[in-house]
Amino acid sequence: MNGKVKDDYERPIISLRISITNRCNVNCIYCHHDGMLESSSEMTSDEIYEICRIAKKIGVEKIRLSGGEPLVRKDIVEIVQKVASLDFKDISITTNGIFLDKYAKDLKDAGLDRINVSLDTLNEETYKNIVGKNALQRVKDGIIESCAVGLYPVKINMVVMNNINNDEIMDMFEFTKEHGVILQLIEIIESESCDDNDFNSMYHYPLADFEKYLAEIADEIKIREFMQDRKKYFIDGGEIEVVHPVDNTNFCKNCTRLRITPEGQIKPCLLRNDNLVPLVDFIRKGSADEELVDIFIKGIHNREPYYKEEN
Ligand code: SAM
C-alpha cells in the first residue's frame, strides 16, 4: 500500500510522534507527559524501526521522537540511525536539552534533521523553580551546539505561564534571534499530573491576546498548512510560532499527527487515552505487514477532532 491515508474527517496523516520513553531526568511543574499514561515498558530500537517502516507505507512523511525525555535512552543515536535509514522527509526530536551538548553531533551524524528544545526561561532561579534542577547553562550550550553541528531549524519550545514567565517572551525572542533559532510559544494545557489542582486556573496564559500584539508588530505572517494551522510571525529578522490547542477548533481541524505511546500503542489524540490501539504486540508476534497496516488504519479511524465546531 502506498499513498497518504486520511481519517474520517478528511485529515491526511503526515506525521508520527513516537514517545520512546516515559522516563525523564527533570520534573517540570506543568508537564502533561505528552498525554501518556504511566508505564514502565519501552520499545526496542528495532520495534521503533518497524513502526516507522509501516508508517511510511501508509504515507507518513515525518517522524518526531519525544517522551519522557528521549535523550535519557542510551540507544538514542542508534534509534535515530535506524529511523533515518527509512528515508523520511524529516526526523526531529523534542528534548529538554540537558544532554544535547553531549549528543547533538552524534544525532546529526545519525540522520537527525532538526530539534525542538524546551526552555521556558533564561532566569536561573525561575528555571530551577519550573524544572526542579539547575541546568540552564547546559541547555543553552546544547542549543548553541545544535546550531553549530547543523541541526536546522532549532526551535525553542516555551510554555507560557501567567506570573511565571509571561513577561519574558520578548527576552527569549532576543535570545533566539541572536542564535538563529525559532521561538515557539506554547499555550499551557491543563494537566492532571500537576500537583496543585489550581495550577491551570492560576497560571493559564491565553496566547490569543499576545498573538494580536504579534500581528501588529510582525513584518510578515504565514500559516503552517497541515501543521494545525499554526501561525508564524516574522519580526525584525526573527521568527515566532504560536501553538495554542486549547478550545481551538482550527488546531484540531488541521491536525495531521498520529502518536505512539512508549509501550507501543497508537494514540490518536494528545488529549485522549480512551481510544488507544495496541500495535507493538503484533510486531512482537511477527504479524504480516498487511495486518500491521490494518492496525494503523484502525488507529486512524479512531481519530476525532477534540475541539469541533458545533453546528
Ligand atoms: N522531555 C522532552 C521535552 O522536555 O521537550 C519531551 C517531552 S515534553 C512532554 C514535550 C513538550 O510538551 C515540551 O515542549 C513541553 O514544554 C510541552 N508540555 C509539557 N506539558 C505541557 C502542558 N501542560 N502544556 C503545554 N505544553 C506542555
Residues whose N, C-alpha, C, O or C-beta is under 5 A from the ligand:
A	BS01	SAM	Y30 C31 H32 H33 D34 S66 G67 G68 E69 T94 T95 N96 S118 N157 V159 I186 E187 I188 I189 S191
